[in-house]
Amino acid sequence: MITAACGLKERGHEVTLSGKANSILLNKAEEAGLKILPLNIYADYNPFKIWYTKRILKREKVDVIMLNLNKDIRVAGIAARWAKVPVIIARNGIQLFSDKWKHKKTIELVDGIITNSESIRTAYNNFSWMPKEKTTVIYNGLKMNGTIIEPVDVYTIWNIPKNHLIFVAAGRLTRQKGFDLLIDATSRMNGTPRPFTVLIAGTGKDRKTLEKQIDRNNLNGNVKLIGFQNNLPAVIKAADYVIMPSRQEGMPNVVMESMALGKPILAANVNGVSELMAHRKTGYIFKPMNVNAICEAMHFVLNQHGSDEISNWGVAAKKQVADHFTLGTMIDRLESYFYERYGQSHR
């Protein structure tokens, strides 16, 4: 969202990013020079928040509002309707709607839905009541500016033996991200040809649960929760492999960013992964929500480490992102989409 907001601002649009007060999102947005608006939405259909948000939207003379969560739609979406905002868009980075009456009513509040993978769009269009023209796919994009990322010394920082291979996983510490599956898989990795360490970057509500799981499996020397990393690309650059064990994703940014850095990726076959990666060409795709499949993927790369095949994954991955997932393409699509919807609202 910050990347998109910055890209639109650079093209002369006035952009405000709203979110929970004192959140990492708003702090990073402010660091990026964006105008921010703290707004805490705690409950659906909160009449005071709807009224308050309506006043803000009218004061700011908003032309387009893009909403990320269902509760945002059921507060700020209603406020936008009352404030007569011309274009109200839902953006779903993961599948948030299901074939339920309450979601049908929620979707009626928005003029369009942006998803970042064909798999999510297809799922939505399979709802009998969903207008097919309501959903569109705009892939996430990265800025391929040639900046050299210097790797951090992960061995010294986290006290890792020098002969270990490094797997990095990153994301919010929630069930969706599947880190519990990765920890279980690591506990079953007996008889590997090479020693390894797994670094899990991120913060979230499941941290204590994951810590207990690591302790219970005597994995304190092999799995380390390293918290939020402000310079995650430098950690990824230092890794031998990046692994994504998620139960659900849209178009996973961590995978895309790691591919752009030329890293071999192991990823669960969820949602947009197969649109981004090709199995054993730009990485290794494994069956989702399956601990044995994670073990097989890790065993494969540990056995084949240094082979021509795995060395070529990173090269092919970097080219795939540069050819199809650039920031310029994403901003072009967003800008065109907003102009199109704005034009339709004024017919």
C-alpha positions as CSV (number, residue, x, y, z in Angstrom):
1,M,0.0,0.0,0.0
2,I,2.8,2.4,0.8
3,T,4.5,1.6,-2.5
4,A,1.3,2.2,-4.4
5,A,0.7,5.4,-2.5
6,C,4.2,6.7,-3.2
7,G,3.9,5.8,-6.9
8,L,0.6,7.7,-7.3
9,K,2.0,10.7,-5.4
10,E,5.0,10.9,-7.7
11,R,2.5,11.2,-10.6
12,G,1.0,14.3,-9.1
13,H,-2.0,12.8,-7.2
14,E,-2.8,13.8,-3.7
15,V,-2.7,10.7,-1.6
16,T,-3.5,10.1,2.1
17,L,-2.8,6.8,3.8
18,S,-5.1,5.9,6.7
19,G,-4.7,3.2,9.3
20,K,-4.4,2.4,13.0
21,A,-2.7,5.1,15.1
22,N,1.0,4.4,15.9
23,S,1.0,1.3,13.6
24,I,4.1,0.2,11.7
25,L,2.1,0.9,8.5
26,L,1.6,4.6,9.4
27,N,5.1,5.0,10.8
28,K,6.6,3.7,7.5
29,A,4.2,5.8,5.4
30,E,5.3,8.9,7.3
31,E,8.9,8.0,6.8
32,A,8.2,7.7,3.1
33,G,6.8,11.3,3.1
34,L,3.2,10.4,2.7
35,K,0.3,12.3,4.3
36,I,-1.2,10.1,7.0
37,L,-4.5,9.9,8.8
38,P,-4.8,7.8,12.0
39,L,-8.2,6.1,12.2
40,N,-9.0,3.2,14.4
41,I,-11.9,1.1,13.3
42,Y,-12.7,-1.4,16.0
43,A,-16.2,-2.7,15.1
44,D,-18.5,-3.1,12.1
45,Y,-21.2,-0.6,11.5
46,N,-20.1,1.7,14.3
47,P,-22.4,4.7,13.9
48,F,-20.0,7.2,15.6
49,K,-17.0,6.1,13.4
50,I,-19.2,6.2,10.3
51,W,-20.3,9.8,11.1
52,Y,-16.7,10.8,12.0
53,T,-15.2,9.2,8.8
54,K,-17.9,10.8,6.6
55,R,-16.9,14.3,8.0
56,I,-13.2,13.6,7.1
57,L,-14.0,12.4,3.6
58,K,-16.2,15.4,2.9
59,R,-13.5,17.8,4.3
60,E,-10.7,16.1,2.3
61,K,-12.9,16.1,-0.9
62,V,-11.9,12.5,-1.7
63,D,-12.4,11.2,-5.2
64,V,-11.3,7.6,-4.7
65,I,-11.2,5.6,-1.5
66,M,-9.5,2.1,-1.4
67,L,-10.4,-0.2,1.5
68,N,-8.4,-3.2,2.5
69,L,-10.5,-5.1,5.2
70,N,-14.1,-6.0,5.4
71,K,-14.7,-4.0,8.5
72,D,-13.2,-1.0,6.7
73,I,-15.9,-1.3,4.1
74,R,-18.6,-1.6,6.8
75,V,-17.5,1.6,8.3
76,A,-15.5,3.8,5.9
77,G,-17.4,2.3,2.9
78,I,-20.7,3.4,4.4
79,A,-19.2,6.8,5.3
80,A,-18.0,7.1,1.7
81,R,-21.4,6.4,0.4
82,W,-22.9,9.1,2.7
83,A,-20.2,11.5,1.7
84,K,-20.9,10.8,-2.0
85,V,-17.3,9.8,-2.7
86,P,-17.3,9.0,-6.5
87,V,-15.3,5.8,-6.4
88,I,-15.2,3.2,-3.6
89,I,-12.8,0.3,-4.1
90,A,-12.0,-2.8,-2.1
91,R,-8.5,-4.2,-2.4
92,N,-8.0,-7.8,-1.4
93,G,-4.5,-9.0,-1.0
94,I,-5.9,-12.3,0.2
95,Q,-9.3,-13.8,-0.3
96,L,-11.6,-12.0,2.3
97,F,-15.0,-12.6,0.8
98,S,-16.8,-16.0,0.8
99,D,-20.2,-17.1,-0.7
100,K,-22.2,-15.7,2.2
101,W,-25.1,-13.3,2.5
102,K,-23.2,-10.9,4.7
103,H,-20.3,-10.7,2.2
104,K,-22.8,-10.1,-0.6
105,K,-24.2,-7.1,1.3
106,T,-20.6,-5.9,2.0
107,I,-19.6,-6.1,-1.7
108,E,-22.7,-4.1,-2.6
109,L,-21.1,-1.1,-0.9
110,V,-18.1,-0.9,-3.3
111,D,-17.9,0.0,-6.9
112,G,-15.1,-2.5,-7.7
113,I,-12.7,-5.0,-6.2
114,I,-9.0,-5.2,-6.9
115,T,-7.2,-8.5,-6.3
116,N,-3.6,-9.3,-6.9
117,S,-4.0,-12.8,-8.3
118,E,-6.2,-14.5,-10.9
119,S,-7.0,-17.3,-8.3
120,I,-8.8,-14.8,-6.0
121,R,-10.7,-13.2,-8.9
122,T,-11.8,-16.7,-10.1
123,A,-13.0,-17.6,-6.6
124,Y,-15.1,-14.4,-6.4
125,N,-16.5,-14.8,-9.9
126,N,-17.7,-18.3,-9.0
127,F,-20.2,-16.7,-6.6
128,S,-23.5,-16.8,-8.4
129,W,-24.4,-13.3,-7.3
130,M,-21.1,-11.6,-8.1
131,P,-21.1,-9.3,-11.2
132,K,-18.2,-10.5,-13.3
133,E,-17.1,-6.9,-14.2
134,K,-16.7,-6.0,-10.5
135,T,-13.4,-7.7,-10.0
136,T,-10.0,-6.9,-11.7
137,V,-6.5,-8.2,-11.2
138,I,-3.6,-5.8,-10.7
139,Y,-0.4,-7.5,-9.8
140,N,1.8,-6.1,-7.1
141,G,4.9,-4.4,-8.5
142,L,8.5,-3.9,-7.3
143,K,10.8,-1.0,-8.0
144,M,13.7,-2.6,-9.9
145,N,16.1,0.3,-9.5
146,G,19.4,-1.6,-9.4
147,T,20.1,-0.7,-5.8
148,I,22.7,-2.9,-4.3
149,I,21.6,-4.6,-1.2
150,E,24.4,-5.5,1.2
151,P,23.7,-8.7,3.2
152,V,23.9,-8.5,7.0
153,D,26.1,-10.8,9.0
154,V,23.4,-13.2,10.1
155,Y,25.9,-15.7,11.6
156,T,27.2,-13.1,14.1
157,I,24.0,-11.3,14.8
158,W,22.0,-14.5,15.7
159,N,25.0,-16.7,16.8
160,I,24.7,-19.2,14.0
161,P,27.5,-21.7,13.3
162,K,29.3,-20.8,10.1
163,N,28.7,-24.2,8.5
164,H,24.9,-23.8,8.6
165,L,22.8,-23.1,5.6
166,I,20.2,-20.3,6.3
167,F,16.5,-20.5,5.5
168,V,14.6,-17.2,6.0
169,A,10.8,-16.9,6.4
170,A,9.0,-13.6,7.0
171,G,5.6,-12.3,7.7
172,R,3.1,-11.6,10.5
173,L,3.2,-14.2,13.2
174,T,-0.3,-15.5,12.6
175,R,-1.8,-18.9,11.7
176,Q,-2.3,-17.7,8.1
177,K,1.5,-17.6,7.6
178,G,2.0,-21.3,8.5
179,F,5.1,-20.8,10.7
180,D,3.8,-23.5,13.0
181,L,4.0,-25.9,10.0
182,L,7.5,-24.9,9.3
183,I,8.6,-25.5,12.9
184,D,7.0,-28.9,12.8
185,A,8.7,-29.7,9.6
186,T,12.1,-28.6,11.0
187,S,11.6,-30.9,14.0
188,R,11.2,-33.9,11.6
189,M,14.3,-33.0,9.5
190,N,16.5,-35.9,10.7
191,G,19.5,-37.1,8.8
192,T,20.0,-34.0,6.6
193,P,23.2,-33.8,4.6
194,R,23.9,-30.3,5.8
195,P,23.1,-28.5,9.1
196,F,20.8,-25.5,8.8
197,T,19.1,-22.7,10.7
198,V,15.6,-21.2,10.1
199,L,15.2,-17.5,10.8
200,I,11.6,-16.3,11.1
201,A,11.2,-12.5,10.8
202,G,8.1,-10.7,11.9
203,T,5.9,-9.8,14.8
204,G,2.3,-10.8,15.7
205,K,-0.1,-12.3,18.1
206,D,1.2,-15.9,17.8
207,R,4.8,-15.1,19.0
208,K,4.4,-16.7,22.4
209,T,2.7,-19.8,20.9
210,L,5.5,-20.2,18.4
211,E,8.2,-19.8,21.1
212,K,6.6,-22.6,23.1
213,Q,6.4,-24.8,20.1
214,I,10.2,-24.2,19.5
215,D,11.0,-25.0,23.1
216,R,8.8,-28.1,23.1
217,N,10.6,-29.5,20.1
218,N,14.1,-28.5,21.4
219,L,14.7,-26.3,18.4
220,N,16.2,-23.2,20.0
221,G,19.4,-23.8,18.1
222,N,17.7,-24.4,14.8
223,V,14.7,-22.0,14.7
224,K,15.0,-18.4,15.7
225,L,12.3,-15.8,15.9
226,I,14.2,-12.6,15.0
227,G,11.3,-10.1,15.3
228,F,10.4,-7.3,12.9
229,Q,13.3,-6.4,10.6
230,N,13.4,-2.9,9.3
231,N,15.9,-3.9,6.6
232,L,14.5,-7.3,5.7
233,P,16.0,-7.3,2.2
234,A,19.5,-7.3,3.8
235,V,18.5,-10.4,5.8
236,I,17.1,-12.1,2.8
237,K,20.2,-11.3,0.8
238,A,22.3,-13.1,3.4
239,A,20.1,-16.3,3.3
240,D,20.7,-19.4,1.2
241,Y,16.9,-20.0,0.8
242,V,13.7,-18.2,1.4
243,I,10.7,-20.3,2.5
244,M,7.0,-19.4,2.6
245,P,4.8,-22.0,4.3
246,S,1.6,-19.9,4.3
247,R,-1.9,-21.4,4.5
248,Q,-3.2,-18.5,2.4
249,E,-1.8,-15.6,0.4
250,G,-2.7,-13.3,-2.4
251,M,0.4,-12.5,-4.5
252,P,3.0,-12.9,-1.7
253,N,5.3,-9.9,-1.5
254,V,8.0,-11.7,0.4
255,V,8.3,-14.3,-2.4
256,M,8.3,-11.5,-5.1
257,E,10.9,-9.4,-3.2
258,S,13.1,-12.4,-2.7
259,M,12.9,-13.4,-6.4
260,A,13.9,-9.8,-7.3
261,L,17.0,-10.3,-5.1
262,G,17.8,-13.5,-7.0
263,K,17.2,-15.9,-4.1
264,P,16.0,-19.5,-4.5
265,I,12.4,-19.7,-3.1
266,L,10.5,-22.6,-1.5
267,A,6.8,-21.7,-1.4
268,A,3.4,-23.4,-0.6
269,N,1.2,-23.6,-3.7
270,V,-1.4,-21.1,-2.4
271,N,-3.4,-18.5,-4.5
272,G,-1.0,-16.4,-6.6
273,V,2.2,-18.5,-6.1
274,S,1.8,-20.5,-9.3
275,E,1.2,-17.2,-11.3
276,L,4.5,-15.9,-9.9
277,M,6.7,-19.0,-9.8
278,A,7.4,-22.0,-12.0
279,H,8.2,-25.2,-10.1
280,R,11.9,-26.1,-10.3
281,K,12.5,-23.3,-12.8
282,T,12.2,-20.2,-10.5
283,G,11.9,-22.0,-7.2
284,Y,10.3,-25.0,-5.6
285,I,6.5,-25.2,-5.1
286,F,5.1,-27.6,-2.5
287,K,1.7,-28.8,-1.4
288,P,0.2,-26.3,1.1
289,M,-0.7,-27.1,4.7
290,N,1.4,-30.2,4.6
291,V,4.3,-30.7,7.0
292,N,5.7,-33.6,5.0
293,A,5.7,-31.5,1.8
294,I,7.7,-28.8,3.6
295,C,10.2,-31.5,4.7
296,E,10.5,-32.8,1.1
297,A,11.2,-29.3,-0.2
298,M,13.8,-28.6,2.4
299,H,15.4,-32.0,1.9
300,F,15.5,-31.4,-1.9
301,V,17.5,-28.2,-1.6
302,L,19.8,-29.4,1.2
303,N,20.7,-32.4,-1.0
304,Q,21.0,-30.3,-4.2
305,H,22.6,-27.3,-2.7
306,G,25.2,-25.8,-5.1
307,S,23.8,-27.6,-8.1
308,D,23.4,-25.9,-11.5
309,E,19.6,-26.3,-11.2
310,I,19.3,-24.4,-7.9
311,S,21.8,-21.8,-8.9
312,N,19.7,-21.1,-12.0
313,W,16.5,-20.6,-10.0
314,G,17.6,-17.3,-8.6
315,V,18.7,-16.0,-12.1
316,A,15.4,-17.0,-13.6
317,A,13.4,-15.6,-10.7
318,K,15.0,-12.2,-10.9
319,K,14.2,-12.1,-14.7
320,Q,10.6,-13.2,-14.1
321,V,10.0,-10.2,-11.7
322,A,11.8,-7.7,-13.9
323,D,9.7,-8.8,-16.9
324,H,6.3,-9.0,-15.3
325,F,6.0,-7.4,-11.9
326,T,7.5,-3.9,-12.0
327,L,6.3,-0.9,-10.0
328,G,5.7,1.1,-13.1
329,T,3.3,-1.5,-14.5
330,M,1.4,-1.6,-11.2
331,I,1.0,2.2,-11.0
332,D,0.0,2.4,-14.6
333,R,-2.8,-0.2,-14.0
334,L,-4.0,1.5,-10.8
335,E,-4.1,4.9,-12.3
336,S,-5.9,3.8,-15.4
337,Y,-8.4,1.8,-13.2
338,F,-9.2,4.7,-11.0
339,Y,-9.7,7.1,-13.9
340,E,-11.9,4.5,-15.6
341,R,-14.1,4.1,-12.5
342,Y,-14.2,7.8,-11.9
343,G,-15.3,8.4,-15.4
344,Q,-18.1,5.8,-15.0
345,S,-19.3,7.5,-11.8
346,H,-19.8,10.8,-13.7
347,R,-21.7,9.4,-16.7
